[in-house]
Amino acid sequence: MVAEASSQTQAPVRLSYGPGAVGDITYMDSDAAGGSVATTDPVGQPGPTGRPMPAFPVPPPLDHHGPAWVVAMCNQKGGVGKTTSTINLGAALAEYGRRTLLVDFDPQGALSVGLGINPMTLDDTIHNLLFANDLDPHDAILQTQVDGLHLLPSNIDLSAAEVMLVSEVAREQALTRALAPVLGEYDVVLIDCQPSLGLLTVNALTAADSVVIPLECEYFALRGVALLEDTIERVRDRLNARLEVAGVLATMYDARTLHAREVLERLVERYPVELFHSVISRTVRFPETTVAGEPITTYAPTSVGATGYRQLARELIVRHTAASAGDTLGGEAVAAQPAQPVANG
């Protein structure tokens, strides 16, 4: 049985979809200076990446749950938006009826804290599951305040795991074994990786079907990506042949600065197919949600951040559906999808 988190519970926000201008995504938000900003990204017109914006329809409801699609949110550089993206993408997927499990696989426990949970008060975490064969994963999984969104928390105990795993047989498969009993109960599992390419990250990549690479729209975030790509390729060759890159996500984008626009242009050049059309813009709401301990989709449901992550969730579902059918990510296959906009979202 899934335990309830000790944080204060609020009723999940229910969204209404359509009507509205077909394919237009309109939102209002406060920019960094405190002013109101209105943005519309019409389908077929150039989006933030400069490419024509495809339509990402609201996904139909599922008639059953599972087996889970496991996605690792991975980048060895810290501060690029991995944890923020894991929380808010997970919340957006849950809003669209995808039963989602968030796995905090960082000893800092930022994912748990970001959902209003004090990880130091917990007896059972992902660390216990890695080494205790008799522990039921359901005893460690917590219900969040978002309906359909669960959390497998972490705390500082996980920092000892890399040393402890050295002597384990099949040490790279420890997380795979820990998650196996619950994969049939979820549609998506998102793993928030620590900012390194150590044994914990290798475990996450081994357990995953796909990788999402968040990249801050800043020059230094581009450095070292080749090392991450090399690690992904090595894991694919030696441990997990099914591992694929689901996409590269541009985060912390500020269209008002020339530097951010130039970095985004370089990302488009380097990842013409892998780069998501959805771009996560900077907003003052994200730091506020960390203090509030809830996703931006419930804290500020009509904000630019909430809109961005809902669009990302729809795009990710479209990509996964296309990849499962053998189609190429992005491009004309995605653009051909009919539009079904989110009203006021």
C-alpha positions as CSV (number, residue, x, y, z in Angstrom):
1,M,0.0,0.0,0.0
2,V,1.3,3.4,-0.9
3,A,2.1,5.6,2.1
4,E,0.8,9.1,2.4
5,A,3.4,11.9,2.5
6,S,3.5,14.0,5.6
7,S,3.3,17.3,3.7
8,Q,0.0,19.2,3.7
9,T,-2.3,17.9,1.0
10,Q,-4.2,20.1,-1.4
11,A,-6.8,19.2,-3.9
12,P,-5.4,18.6,-7.4
13,V,-6.2,21.2,-10.0
14,R,-8.5,20.0,-12.8
15,L,-8.0,21.5,-16.2
16,S,-10.5,22.1,-19.0
17,Y,-9.4,21.6,-22.5
18,G,-10.7,23.6,-25.5
19,P,-12.3,25.4,-27.2
20,G,-9.9,28.1,-28.4
21,A,-7.9,29.1,-31.5
22,V,-6.7,25.8,-32.9
23,G,-3.1,25.1,-32.1
24,D,-2.5,28.3,-30.2
25,I,-1.0,28.2,-26.7
26,T,-1.6,31.4,-24.8
27,Y,-0.5,32.2,-21.3
28,M,0.1,35.1,-19.0
29,D,3.0,35.3,-16.5
30,S,5.2,37.6,-14.5
31,D,8.6,38.1,-16.0
32,A,11.8,38.6,-14.0
33,A,11.0,42.3,-13.7
34,G,7.5,41.6,-12.3
35,G,5.7,42.6,-15.5
36,S,2.9,40.7,-17.2
37,V,3.9,38.7,-20.3
38,A,1.5,37.2,-22.9
39,T,2.8,34.6,-25.3
40,T,1.2,32.7,-28.1
41,D,2.9,29.9,-30.1
42,P,0.6,29.1,-33.1
43,V,1.0,25.7,-34.7
44,G,3.0,25.9,-37.9
45,Q,4.7,29.1,-37.0
46,P,8.3,29.3,-35.7
47,G,8.5,28.4,-32.0
48,P,11.2,29.3,-29.5
49,T,13.7,27.0,-31.3
50,G,13.0,28.7,-34.7
51,R,11.5,25.5,-36.1
52,P,7.8,25.3,-37.1
53,M,5.8,24.5,-34.0
54,P,4.0,21.1,-34.4
55,A,0.6,20.4,-32.7
56,F,0.8,18.3,-29.6
57,P,-2.7,17.0,-29.0
58,V,-4.1,16.2,-25.5
59,P,-3.5,12.5,-25.2
60,P,-6.6,10.2,-24.9
61,P,-7.3,8.5,-21.6
62,L,-5.8,5.1,-21.0
63,D,-8.0,2.0,-20.4
64,H,-5.3,0.4,-18.3
65,H,-2.0,1.2,-16.6
66,G,1.5,-0.3,-17.1
67,P,4.0,-1.5,-17.9
68,A,5.9,1.6,-17.2
69,W,8.1,3.5,-19.6
70,V,11.2,4.4,-17.6
71,V,12.9,7.7,-18.3
72,A,16.1,8.9,-16.7
73,M,16.5,12.7,-16.3
74,C,20.3,12.9,-16.7
75,N,23.0,15.5,-16.9
76,Q,26.3,15.4,-15.0
77,K,26.2,19.2,-14.7
78,G,24.3,20.5,-11.7
79,G,21.7,23.3,-11.8
80,V,20.4,22.7,-15.3
81,G,16.8,21.9,-14.2
82,K,16.8,18.1,-13.8
83,T,14.9,18.1,-10.5
84,T,12.5,20.9,-11.5
85,S,11.8,19.1,-14.8
86,T,11.3,15.8,-13.1
87,I,8.7,17.2,-10.6
88,N,6.8,19.3,-13.1
89,L,6.9,16.9,-16.1
90,G,5.7,14.2,-13.7
91,A,2.8,16.4,-12.5
92,A,1.8,17.3,-16.0
93,L,1.8,13.6,-17.1
94,A,-0.3,12.8,-14.1
95,E,-2.8,15.5,-15.1
96,Y,-3.1,13.7,-18.5
97,G,-4.0,10.5,-16.8
98,R,-0.6,8.9,-16.9
99,R,0.1,7.2,-13.5
100,T,3.6,8.4,-12.7
101,L,6.3,7.4,-10.2
102,L,9.1,9.8,-9.5
103,V,12.3,8.2,-8.3
104,D,14.7,10.5,-6.3
105,F,18.1,9.0,-7.1
106,D,20.2,11.9,-5.8
107,P,21.6,11.7,-2.2
108,Q,20.7,15.4,-1.8
109,G,17.0,14.5,-1.8
110,A,16.1,17.7,-3.7
111,L,13.2,15.9,-5.5
112,S,11.7,14.9,-2.2
113,V,12.1,18.4,-0.7
114,G,10.6,19.9,-3.8
115,L,7.4,18.0,-3.2
116,G,7.2,19.2,0.4
117,I,8.7,16.1,2.1
118,N,11.5,16.1,4.7
119,P,13.6,13.1,3.6
120,M,15.5,13.0,6.9
121,T,12.4,11.8,8.7
122,L,11.8,8.8,6.5
123,D,12.7,5.2,7.5
124,D,12.3,3.6,4.1
125,T,13.9,5.2,1.0
126,I,15.4,4.1,-2.4
127,H,18.6,3.3,-0.5
128,N,16.9,0.6,1.5
129,L,15.4,-0.9,-1.6
130,L,18.8,-1.2,-3.2
131,F,20.1,-3.5,-0.5
132,A,17.2,-5.0,1.4
133,N,15.7,-7.8,-0.6
134,D,12.8,-8.3,1.8
135,L,11.6,-4.7,1.6
136,D,8.3,-4.1,-0.3
137,P,8.7,-1.1,-2.6
138,H,5.2,0.0,-1.7
139,D,6.3,0.6,1.9
140,A,8.7,3.3,0.6
141,I,6.5,4.9,-2.1
142,L,4.7,8.0,-1.0
143,Q,1.5,9.6,-2.5
144,T,2.0,13.3,-3.4
145,Q,-0.7,16.0,-3.4
146,V,-1.1,15.4,-7.2
147,D,-3.5,12.6,-8.0
148,G,-1.7,9.8,-9.8
149,L,1.8,11.1,-8.9
150,H,3.8,9.0,-6.5
151,L,7.3,9.5,-5.1
152,L,10.1,7.0,-4.2
153,P,12.2,9.3,-1.9
154,S,15.9,9.6,-1.2
155,N,18.1,11.1,1.5
156,I,21.7,11.4,2.4
157,D,21.9,7.6,3.1
158,L,22.1,7.1,-0.6
159,S,25.6,8.8,-0.7
160,A,27.0,5.6,0.7
161,A,25.5,3.5,-2.0
162,E,28.2,3.8,-4.6
163,V,30.8,2.4,-2.1
164,M,28.4,-0.4,-1.0
165,L,27.5,-1.4,-4.5
166,V,31.2,-2.0,-5.5
167,S,31.1,-5.4,-3.9
168,E,27.6,-6.3,-5.1
169,V,27.0,-8.9,-7.9
170,A,25.6,-7.2,-11.0
171,R,26.0,-3.8,-9.3
172,E,24.8,-1.9,-12.3
173,Q,21.4,-3.6,-12.1
174,A,20.6,-2.8,-8.5
175,L,18.0,-0.1,-9.4
176,T,16.5,-2.3,-12.1
177,R,15.9,-5.0,-9.5
178,A,14.5,-2.5,-7.0
179,L,11.9,-1.1,-9.4
180,A,10.9,-4.3,-11.1
181,P,8.0,-5.2,-8.7
182,V,6.1,-1.9,-9.3
183,L,6.6,-1.3,-13.0
184,G,3.3,-2.9,-13.9
185,E,1.4,-0.4,-11.8
186,Y,2.7,2.8,-13.6
187,D,2.6,4.3,-17.1
188,V,5.8,6.4,-16.6
189,V,8.7,6.3,-14.2
190,L,10.9,9.4,-14.1
191,I,14.3,9.0,-12.4
192,D,16.0,12.2,-11.1
193,C,19.7,11.4,-11.4
194,Q,22.5,13.0,-9.4
195,P,24.8,15.5,-11.1
196,S,27.6,13.0,-11.9
197,L,28.4,10.0,-14.1
198,G,29.1,7.6,-11.3
199,L,27.7,4.2,-10.4
200,L,24.3,5.6,-9.4
201,T,23.8,7.3,-12.7
202,V,24.9,4.2,-14.5
203,N,22.3,2.3,-12.5
204,A,19.7,4.8,-13.6
205,L,20.7,4.5,-17.3
206,T,20.7,0.7,-17.0
207,A,17.1,0.7,-15.6
208,A,15.8,3.2,-18.1
209,D,14.2,2.8,-21.5
210,S,15.0,6.4,-22.5
211,V,16.9,9.4,-21.4
212,V,15.9,13.1,-21.3
213,I,18.8,15.5,-21.2
214,P,18.0,18.9,-19.6
215,L,20.3,21.6,-20.8
216,E,20.4,25.2,-19.4
217,C,20.5,27.8,-22.1
218,E,23.9,28.9,-21.0
219,Y,27.3,28.3,-22.6
220,F,28.9,26.3,-19.8
221,A,25.9,23.8,-19.9
222,L,27.0,22.8,-23.4
223,R,30.4,21.7,-22.1
224,G,30.7,18.1,-21.1
225,V,27.7,16.9,-23.0
226,A,29.9,14.8,-25.1
227,L,31.0,12.9,-22.0
228,L,27.4,12.2,-21.1
229,E,26.7,11.0,-24.7
230,D,29.7,8.7,-24.5
231,T,28.4,7.3,-21.2
232,I,25.0,6.7,-22.7
233,E,26.6,4.9,-25.6
234,R,28.7,2.7,-23.3
235,V,25.7,1.7,-21.2
236,R,23.7,0.9,-24.4
237,D,26.5,-1.3,-25.7
238,R,27.4,-3.1,-22.5
239,L,24.4,-3.0,-20.2
240,N,21.1,-1.8,-21.8
241,A,20.7,-2.3,-25.5
242,R,17.2,-0.7,-25.4
243,L,18.4,2.7,-24.1
244,E,17.5,5.6,-26.3
245,V,17.6,9.4,-26.0
246,A,14.0,10.6,-25.8
247,G,15.1,14.2,-26.3
248,V,17.2,17.2,-25.2
249,L,15.3,19.8,-23.2
250,A,16.3,23.4,-23.2
251,T,15.6,25.0,-19.8
252,M,16.0,28.4,-18.1
253,Y,15.5,30.1,-21.4
254,D,15.2,33.9,-21.4
255,A,14.3,35.2,-24.9
256,R,15.2,38.7,-23.8
257,T,19.0,37.9,-23.7
258,L,21.1,37.5,-26.8
259,H,23.2,34.8,-25.1
260,A,20.2,32.5,-24.4
261,R,19.0,32.9,-28.0
262,E,22.5,32.1,-29.3
263,V,22.8,29.0,-27.1
264,L,19.4,27.8,-28.2
265,E,20.5,28.2,-31.8
266,R,23.5,26.1,-31.2
267,L,21.3,23.4,-29.6
268,V,19.1,23.3,-32.7
269,E,22.3,22.9,-34.8
270,R,23.7,20.2,-32.7
271,Y,20.4,18.3,-32.0
272,P,18.1,19.1,-35.0
273,V,15.9,16.1,-34.2
274,E,16.5,15.3,-30.5
275,L,15.8,18.8,-29.2
276,F,12.3,19.2,-27.9
277,H,10.1,21.9,-29.5
278,S,9.0,22.6,-26.0
279,V,11.3,25.1,-24.2
280,I,11.2,25.8,-20.5
281,S,11.5,29.6,-19.9
282,R,12.8,31.3,-16.8
283,T,10.1,32.4,-14.4
284,V,10.0,33.7,-10.8
285,R,7.4,31.0,-10.1
286,F,9.9,28.1,-10.0
287,P,11.8,29.2,-6.9
288,E,8.4,29.9,-5.3
289,T,7.2,26.4,-5.9
290,T,10.3,24.9,-4.2
291,V,9.4,26.9,-1.1
292,A,5.7,25.8,-1.4
293,G,6.7,22.1,-1.9
294,E,4.5,21.5,-4.9
295,P,4.6,21.4,-8.7
296,I,4.1,24.5,-10.7
297,T,1.1,22.9,-12.3
298,T,-0.8,23.3,-9.0
299,Y,1.0,26.3,-7.5
300,A,0.6,28.5,-10.6
301,P,-1.5,26.5,-13.0
302,T,-1.8,29.2,-15.7
303,S,1.9,30.3,-15.6
304,V,4.4,30.1,-18.3
305,G,6.2,27.3,-16.4
306,A,3.0,25.2,-16.0
307,T,2.2,25.7,-19.7
308,G,5.7,24.7,-20.8
309,Y,5.7,21.5,-18.8
310,R,2.2,20.5,-20.0
311,Q,3.3,21.1,-23.6
312,L,6.5,19.0,-22.9
313,A,4.3,16.2,-21.5
314,R,2.2,16.1,-24.6
315,E,5.3,16.2,-26.8
316,L,6.9,13.4,-24.9
317,I,3.8,11.3,-25.2
318,V,3.7,11.9,-29.0
319,R,7.3,11.1,-29.3
320,H,7.0,7.9,-27.3
321,T,3.9,6.8,-29.3
322,A,5.7,7.5,-32.6
323,A,8.9,5.7,-31.4
324,S,6.9,2.7,-30.4
325,A,5.4,2.6,-33.9
326,G,8.9,2.9,-35.4
327,D,8.5,6.6,-36.5
328,T,11.3,9.2,-36.3
329,L,11.3,11.6,-33.4
330,G,10.1,15.1,-34.2
331,G,10.0,16.3,-37.8
332,E,7.0,15.9,-40.1
333,A,5.6,12.8,-38.3
334,V,4.9,14.9,-35.2
335,A,3.9,18.1,-37.1
336,A,1.2,16.1,-38.8
337,Q,-0.7,15.4,-35.6
338,P,-4.0,17.3,-35.3
339,A,-4.2,20.1,-32.9
340,Q,-6.1,20.1,-29.6
341,P,-5.1,23.1,-27.5
342,V,-5.2,23.5,-23.8
343,A,-7.5,26.4,-22.9
344,N,-6.0,28.8,-20.4
345,G,-3.2,26.4,-19.8
